[in-house]
Amino acid sequence: DTAVSQTPKYLVTQMGNDKSIKCEQNLGHDTMYWYKQDSKKFLKIMFSYNNKELIINETVPNRFSPKSPDKAHLNLHINSLELGDSAVYFCASSQEPLDGPGNNEQFFGPGTRLTVL
Amino acid sequence: ILNVEQSPQSLHVQEGDSTNFTCSFPSSNFYALHWYRWETAKSPEALFVMTLNGDEKKKGRISATLNTKEGYSYLYIKGSQPEDSATYLCVSRGDTGRRALTFGSGTRLQVQP
């Protein structure tokens, strides 16, 4: 069983479209995240979310929005896609919240490669 | 140091060689340091998390040390094997505000058989 899964694995779309990437974790974790891997291969956190709080990286455009239908899912919606949104997006989860006392070990999904044409 | 810096960026070694690489991180407001192993076409997997100055962790042939006063961690691989080929990511967790995670760009290790 895959602990953290993402769909789709690849997403090719036109500029201006709206798209979603789904993420599910079966680890029973309370906190989920979205990361963007930039052109220099750095992983940068976009959002951290548990059932109490959404923490947003202030550099993320408001065209990006996380939606959590339940504790096991955190989907990423992107409106009005731009060329610069092309990247690999990783979902992750952790037992502890980002500001919690635990070790905050991250469990990552396989990534979704988004290409905007 | 304001960011997490890893060196070298890439490394090619022969099977059986021992190797090590460095992660430098902000020493002020330090909370924890994580090492992840990231194989091509897979997702990062946790290797170690370290919190205390002088910490040493070991998993098989891989070990790591931590110096929080000077802000560096070393990852060592003894007797490298081709299956060790991966990118090794260092992640620093600060103790201010949200205890944000800052990722290094990784050291890409290639072990030649």
Contacts between the chains, C-beta under 8 A, distances in Angstrom:
chain1	res1	chain2	res2	distance
A	4	B	43	7.5
A	40	B	105	6.3
A	41	B	87	8.0
A	41	B	105	5.6
A	41	B	106	6.6
A	42	B	103	5.9
A	42	B	104	8.0
A	42	B	105	5.4
A	43	B	44	7.7
A	43	B	89	7.4
A	43	B	103	4.4
A	44	B	103	7.1
A	45	B	100	7.2
A	45	B	101	5.9
A	48	B	98	7.5
A	55	B	98	5.9
A	90	B	43	6.6
A	90	B	44	7.9
A	98	B	98	5.4
A	98	B	99	5.8
A	98	B	100	7.2
A	98	B	101	7.3
A	99	B	97	7.6
A	99	B	98	4.9
A	99	B	99	4.8
A	100	B	99	7.9
A	103	B	32	6.3
A	103	B	34	7.8
A	103	B	49	4.3
A	103	B	51	7.6
A	104	B	32	7.1
A	104	B	34	7.9
A	104	B	49	7.8
A	104	B	93	6.5
A	104	B	99	7.4
A	104	B	101	7.4
A	105	B	34	7.1
A	105	B	46	4.7
A	105	B	49	6.0
A	106	B	34	7.6
A	106	B	36	7.6
A	106	B	44	7.3
A	106	B	46	6.9
A	106	B	91	7.9
A	106	B	101	7.7
A	107	B	46	7.7
A	108	B	43	3.7
A	108	B	44	4.9
A	108	B	45	7.6
A	109	B	43	5.9
A	110	B	42	7.0
A	110	B	43	5.2
A	111	B	43	6.2
